[in-house]
């Protein structure tokens, strides 16, 4: 038997099919098709209105990927992810999207109030009449502005659930709405229920559950996560408390399985830093450190943040 005959015989072997192998020529053709789609402006991607973030993410959020947004308590993870979700829905208004918002830390109405706070330029304390009653005009303005949020395809689930419950829900939804893309937003990872004996094992279960939904159902998963306290150790001050991937709580599972890890920091507000931070003025800065990105770019993206009204804008 000649070498060519041996090669042809091996390619026709049933072993490759039964063991799940795919010959490289199929991957080549897939790559050509994807590049052609991009050339024609037909990529299946969910861009945001944040141009620098889109560049780092190669166009925006993509199906079948997990995005981790991490930070210390109070840094603004919920505000950042809220604006990201509403922004994605606005930018992709013609696409069939469903957002499952697993908001275990605060009820849905509170998330809406925080998002609407920037629209009416009122702090939460003002909206709740803490010091003085909200005027009739301001109340009517708020009631009018907030109505737009009721039109978004967002569904809140405020009761802590297990990963099995979440996976089953996504599977049922995929059967009922096969043409829709589902975005899961988990606020946050440590509040998902589980029977594992350690928190790290539970985070591993969450991570693997997300991977299953991404692979089988093509979901987009956005997971809010905490940092451990390593960043606040005294010797980190000389590095201006810039976060690292190792600061991610449960980094061995969450960090490895995520396609993108974005770590948020407010250097002036949290740590009193006044010197230039990653080339940016730290005052009012919400720094988004893209610490892991399997396909796109790494680096810090600067946002101007007014957390009194939860207003976040990308710096130019």
C-alpha positions in Angstrom: 0.0 0.0 0.0 1.4 3.4 -1.0 1.7 6.4 1.4 -1.3 8.1 -0.4 -3.4 5.0 0.0 -2.5 4.8 3.7 -3.5 8.5 4.2 -6.8 8.0 2.4 -7.5 4.9 4.4 -6.9 6.7 7.7 -9.1 9.6 6.7 -12.0 7.2 5.9 -11.6 5.4 9.2 -14.7 5.3 11.3 -12.5 5.9 14.4 -12.4 9.7 13.6 -16.2 9.9 13.4 -17.0 7.8 16.4 -14.4 9.6 18.5 -15.7 13.0 17.6 -12.8 14.2 15.5 -13.2 16.8 12.7 -10.7 17.0 9.8 -8.9 20.4 9.6 -10.4 21.2 6.1 -13.8 21.8 7.8 -12.2 24.2 10.2 -10.6 26.0 7.3 -13.9 26.4 5.5 -15.5 27.6 8.7 -12.8 30.3 9.1 -13.3 31.5 5.5 -17.1 31.7 6.1 -16.6 33.8 9.3 -14.1 36.2 7.6 -16.5 36.6 4.7 -19.4 37.3 7.1 -17.3 40.0 8.8 -16.3 41.5 5.4 -20.0 41.8 4.5 -20.9 43.2 8.0 -22.9 40.1 8.9 -21.1 38.9 12.0 -23.4 37.6 14.7 -22.1 39.9 17.4 -23.8 42.2 19.9 -22.0 45.6 19.9 -22.3 48.1 22.7 -22.1 51.9 22.3 -18.8 51.8 24.0 -16.3 51.9 21.2 -13.2 51.1 23.1 -14.8 48.1 24.7 -16.1 46.9 21.4 -12.6 47.1 20.0 -11.2 45.0 22.9 -14.0 42.4 22.5 -13.7 42.2 18.7 -17.0 43.9 18.0 -19.0 43.3 21.2 -20.5 40.4 23.2 -20.6 37.1 21.4 -22.8 34.0 21.7 -21.4 31.1 23.6 -19.0 33.1 25.7 -18.7 34.0 29.4 -17.9 37.5 30.5 -16.8 37.9 34.2 -17.1 41.4 35.6 -15.3 41.5 39.0 -14.4 44.0 41.6 -14.3 44.7 45.3 -17.7 45.5 47.0 -19.0 49.0 46.2 -16.9 49.5 43.1 -19.9 49.6 40.7 -20.3 46.1 39.2 -24.1 46.2 39.2 -24.2 49.8 37.8 -21.7 48.9 35.1 -23.5 45.7 34.1 -26.9 47.4 34.2 -25.8 50.0 31.8 -24.1 47.4 29.6 -27.3 45.3 29.3 -29.6 48.3 28.5 -26.9 49.6 26.1 -26.7 46.2 24.3 -30.5 46.0 24.0 -30.6 49.6 22.6 -27.8 49.0 20.1 -29.2 45.7 18.9 -32.9 46.6 18.9 -33.6 44.7 15.7 -32.3 41.4 17.1 -34.2 38.8 19.1 -32.8 38.9 22.6 -34.0 37.8 26.0 -32.2 38.8 29.2 -32.5 36.6 32.3 -31.4 38.8 35.1 -30.6 36.6 38.2 -30.5 39.5 40.6 -30.0 37.8 43.9 -28.5 40.7 45.8 -31.2 43.3 45.2 -34.7 43.2 43.9 -35.5 44.1 40.3 -37.2 47.4 41.1 -34.1 48.6 42.8 -32.0 47.8 39.7 -34.5 49.8 37.7 -34.3 52.8 40.1 -30.6 52.8 39.9 -30.7 52.8 36.1 -33.3 55.5 35.9 -31.4 57.7 38.4 -29.1 58.9 35.7 -32.1 59.7 33.4 -33.6 62.1 35.8 -30.3 63.2 37.4 -31.5 62.4 40.9 -29.8 60.5 43.6 -31.6 57.5 45.1 -32.0 59.5 48.4 -33.8 62.2 46.4 -36.1 59.7 44.7 -36.9 58.2 48.1 -37.6 61.6 49.7 -35.1 61.0 52.4 -34.6 64.7 53.3 -37.4 66.5 51.5 -40.4 65.1 49.6 -39.9 64.7 45.9 -41.8 67.4 44.0 -44.8 66.6 41.9 -43.0 67.7 38.8 -39.9 65.5 39.6 -42.2 62.5 40.4 -44.0 62.9 37.1 -40.7 63.2 35.3 -39.4 60.0 37.0 -42.7 58.1 36.3 -42.5 59.2 32.6 -38.8 58.4 32.1 -38.9 55.0 33.8 -41.7 53.7 31.6 -39.2 52.9 28.8 -37.6 50.2 30.9 -40.8 48.2 30.9 -40.4 47.6 27.1 -37.1 45.8 27.4 -37.1 42.0 27.2 -35.6 41.6 30.6 -36.9 39.1 33.2 -35.9 39.3 36.8 -35.5 36.3 39.1 -34.8 37.5 42.7 -34.9 34.2 44.4 -31.5 32.4 44.9 -31.4 29.4 42.6 -29.2 26.4 42.0 -27.2 26.0 38.8 -29.3 23.0 37.9 -32.4 25.2 38.0 -30.8 27.9 35.9 -29.6 25.4 33.3 -33.1 23.7 33.1 -34.7 27.2 32.7 -32.3 28.1 29.8 -33.0 24.7 28.1 -36.8 25.2 28.3 -36.4 28.7 27.0 -34.3 27.6 24.1 -37.1 25.1 23.1 -39.8 27.7 23.4 -37.8 30.5 21.7 -35.3 28.8 19.3 -34.7 32.0 17.3 -33.8 34.1 20.3 -30.4 34.7 21.9 -30.5 34.4 25.7 -28.2 36.6 27.9 -27.8 35.5 31.5 -26.7 38.1 33.9 -25.8 36.8 37.3 -25.5 39.3 40.2 -23.5 37.8 41.7 -21.8 34.4 41.6 -21.4 33.8 45.4 -25.2 34.0 45.9 -26.1 31.1 43.6 -27.2 28.2 45.7 -25.4 24.9 45.9 -24.8 21.8 48.0 -21.0 21.7 47.5 -18.9 21.5 50.7 -16.7 24.4 49.8 -17.3 27.7 48.1 -14.6 27.1 45.5 -16.3 23.8 44.5 -19.6 25.6 44.1 -18.0 28.3 41.9 -16.6 25.5 39.8 -20.1 24.0 39.4 -21.4 27.5 38.4 -18.5 27.9 35.9 -19.1 24.4 34.3 -22.8 25.1 34.2 -22.2 28.3 32.2 -19.9 26.4 29.8 -22.6 23.8 29.2 -25.2 26.5 28.4 -22.7 28.3 26.1 -21.8 25.1 24.2 -25.3 23.6 23.9 -27.5 26.6 23.8 -25.3 29.4 22.6 -26.1 31.7 25.5 -24.2 34.8 26.5 -23.3 34.6 30.2 -22.3 37.7 32.2 -21.1 36.7 35.7 -20.5 39.3 38.4 -17.9 38.2 40.8 -16.0 39.4 43.9 -12.3 40.0 44.3 -10.4 38.5 47.3 -8.7 40.9 49.7 -5.2 40.5 48.2 -5.5 43.8 46.3 -5.9 45.7 49.5 -2.6 44.4 51.1 -0.3 47.2 52.0 2.5 46.2 49.6 0.1 46.6 46.6 -0.1 50.4 47.2 3.1 50.9 45.2 1.3 49.4 42.2 -1.6 51.8 42.8 -3.8 48.8 43.7 -4.0 47.8 40.1 -5.9 44.4 40.1 -4.6 41.1 38.8 -6.3 38.0 37.6 -5.1 36.2 40.7 -7.2 38.7 42.8 -10.4 37.1 41.3 -12.2 35.0 44.0 -12.2 31.4 42.9 -9.8 32.3 40.1 -8.8 28.7 39.4 -12.3 27.9 38.1 -14.0 31.2 37.1 -10.9 32.7 35.6 -9.9 29.7 33.6 -13.3 29.0 32.1 -14.2 32.7 31.3 -13.5 34.0 27.8 -13.2 37.5 29.1 -12.4 38.8 32.6 -13.0 42.5 33.3 -11.9 43.8 36.7 -13.3 47.2 37.8 -11.5 49.6 40.1 -12.1 53.2 41.2 -8.6 54.2 42.3 -9.4 57.7 43.6 -12.7 56.8 45.3 -11.6 53.5 46.9 -7.8 54.1 47.5 -7.3 57.9 47.4 -4.9 57.7 44.5 -4.3 61.2 43.0 -1.3 60.4 40.7 -1.9 59.4 37.1 -3.4 55.9 36.9 -2.6 53.9 33.8 -2.3 57.1 31.8 -5.7 58.5 33.1 -6.7 61.1 35.6 -7.9 59.0 38.6 -10.6 61.6 39.7 -14.0 60.2 38.7 -12.3 57.3 37.0 -13.9 53.8 36.8 -11.1 51.7 35.4 -12.1 48.6 33.5 -9.0 46.3 33.4 -9.4 43.6 30.7 -7.2 41.1 32.4 -8.1 38.1 30.3 -9.4 38.0 26.7 -9.0 34.8 24.7 -9.6 36.4 21.3 -9.3 40.2 21.7 -7.1 42.8 23.4 -6.0 43.3 27.0 -5.6 46.6 28.7 -7.4 49.3 30.8 -10.4 51.1 29.5 -11.3 54.3 31.3 -14.8 55.4 32.2 -16.1 58.6 33.7 -18.3 57.6 36.6 -20.7 59.6 38.8 -21.9 56.9 41.2 -24.3 59.2 42.9 -26.6 58.8 39.9 -25.0 55.6 38.5 -23.9 57.4 35.4 -21.0 55.8 33.5 -19.6 57.1 30.2 -16.6 55.8 28.3 -13.7 58.3 28.3 -12.4 59.3 24.9 
